[in-house]
Amino acid sequence: MLPGTSKEHALTLAERIRKTVEKHRYEFESGKQAVAVTITLGVSVVNPRGIIRERFMLEIRRI
């Protein structure tokens, strides 16, 4: 959750996180093999007025 953040800024941040994860090579403890990882992130804008926190968290988990 990024309270007070615009949709555009949240999208920019999500893309930076995605690129950072994509560039990193994750090595197994043996160091003999590395894997590439990619992720998908989404952004949703919600007007929090009148939404109970617990209900908000339940809605997020459904996505």
Sequence and secondary structure as in RCSB ss.txt:
>XXXX:A:sequence
MLPGTSKEHALTLAERIRKTVEKHRYEFESGKQAVAVTITLGVSVVNPRGIIRERFMLEIRRI
>XXXX:A:secstr
  TT  HHHHHHHHHHHHHHHHH EEE TTSS EEE            TT  HHHHHHHHHH 
